[in-house]
Amino acid sequence: MHIFVAIAFILIIGSLGSALYFMMTDKGKSKRMVWSLAMRVGLSISLFLFILFAH
C-alpha cells in the first residue's frame, strides 16, 4: 500500500508539472493543460478513495 501511495503522489506531481509546462509553451492555444489538471484531480480523488476504503 505504501508503494501505491508513493507512486500516486509521483504521478500527481508529474501531472501538475506537465500542466505547468503546457501552460508556458502553449500560451492557451490547446487544451493540454486542462486535461493535465483534470487528470491530477482524478488521481487525487482516486488516491483519497483508495486510502479511505483501505482504512
Summary of the structure (lengths in Angstrom):
residues: 55
radius of gyration: 13.1
end to end distance: 10.7
largest distance: 42.6
contacts: 128
relative contact order: 0.18
helix: 87%
strand: 0%
